C-alpha cells in the first residue's frame, strides 16, 4: 500500500511517500513544497495546491495522512484555520487516492 504523509504549512509543506507491504516499509519520495515569505497569501496557497496535485498525479497513494496543528508559545502569527493543510488536503481529496 502506498501512503502519503503530509506536514502542512503555508511556508513549508513537507511530505513523505512510503510503500508498506507485509511489515516492510520503503521510502519512495520525500521533500517540501516551499513558498517565499512576504508574497501574496492566495498565491502561496495556489502553489501548495498545484505542487501537491502534481505529486498526487505522478505517485497516487492508496491513503493520505496529515499532521495535526501544533501551536507553540510564539503563536501570535497564526492565521486561524490551517490554510496550508486545506490546500494540500484539497488536492489530495480531488485525487484518486481515497
Secondary structure, 3 states (H helix, E strand, C coil): CEEEEEECCCCEEEEEEEEEECCEEEEEEEEEEECCCCCCHHHHHHHHHHHHHHHHHHCCCCEEEECCCCCCCCCCCCCCCCHHHHHHHHHHHHCCCC
